[in-house]
Amino acid sequence: MVDFKNPAAFFLLLLPPMLFFLRHVRVLKKISFLAVLGDWQGEYFDWNGTGFLLLSRFYKLLELLAFVALVAAYANPVRRHQEKVYISRGADVIFVVDSSPSMAAKDIAGMSRLEAAKKSIVTLATDNGGCTLGLVSMAKEAVLLVPPTMDRDFFMRRLEGLAVGELGDGTAIGTGISTAVYHLENSAAPKKAIILITDGENNAGSVNPYTACRLAEEKGISLYVLGLGTKGTVALEYTDPKTGKFYSGYFQSGYDTQALSKLAAAGGGSFFSVENMDALKLAFGSVNKTASLVQSYRIRSYDTDYYENCLFAAGLLVLAACVIKRLFLKEAL
């Protein structure tokens, strides 16, 4: 929002039309002296009607714009900013996202399961500005991509870069959850949560998923399991980031809600079965209500001044007008 600290300065913009009117009714007359100067045997200034008339009008327009810029500078333009400054700590949340090849299945509103998950995570991250967010990618292995942080830009970049097949073919749910627990257990946040997004059963890794879920509960970490996908024959497309090979075809989805529901229950958590985009929005809405924490904050206001920008613009306009008058129209300054 742009505002002016001295808006009364804009009354000065009435001066040019007033001056024009007074000259029009001949109350004021423009004072001018015709002085044609030239060296002996030199060339005299020759007025080119059309070209010089256009230049004359152009430099007058530049002078008028310079005057407007000076008035704007005198009005002291500022841009008002407001931002939330949190004065209490929010929740620590780590997303454990399945990036196995089956997450490339396109059965969620025409998007792949991973794309749908990313889109919903972005919405949740945007709505919870005071929470710290972390990200674990999980497939045959599990890797912490983002430790819990308030840096939304960094989090969004790493989330956007999350790709199917980076960590091989498999689903190491126990390893993914235990990785998140490890990075949350010593947190001093008043609330800690793990949001697991997967489409399959545990079939990789050395950590039993039920053991990892119970560990999360012992550490006071809330667990939310979102089972993403549908059963049956599903279209699948993805490029293996390691080999560059493109895969396209169909596979038989064995999405099992019962196994994931038992897993959530083992950790005292909540399970959401997601088979379409509406269900995904409802699931994330429910998670947002329970996983987020009401925080205290204050509104900080600050201004960005544009006084010097207007002065600089006025200076450039005056300089351009002077160059045209002196070099092209041969007028005295």
Buried (B, 14 or more C-beta within 10 A) or exposed (E): EEEBEEEEBBEBEEEBEEEEEEEEEEEEEEEEEEEEEEEEEEEEEEEEEEEBEEBBEBBEEBBEBBBBBBBBBBBBBBEEEEEEEBEEBBBBBBBBBBBBBBBBBBBBEEBBBBBBBBBBBBBBBEEBBBBBBBBBBBBBBBBBBBBBBEEBEEBBEBBEEBBBBBBBEBBBBBBBBBBBBBBBBEBEBEBBBBBBBBBBBBEBBEBBBBBBBBBBBEBEBBBBBBBBBBEEEBBBEBBBEEEEEEBEEEBEBEBBBEBBBBBBBBBBBBBBBBBEBEBBBEBBEEBBEEBBBEBEBEEEEEEEEBBEBBBEBBEBBBEBBBEBBEEBEBEEE
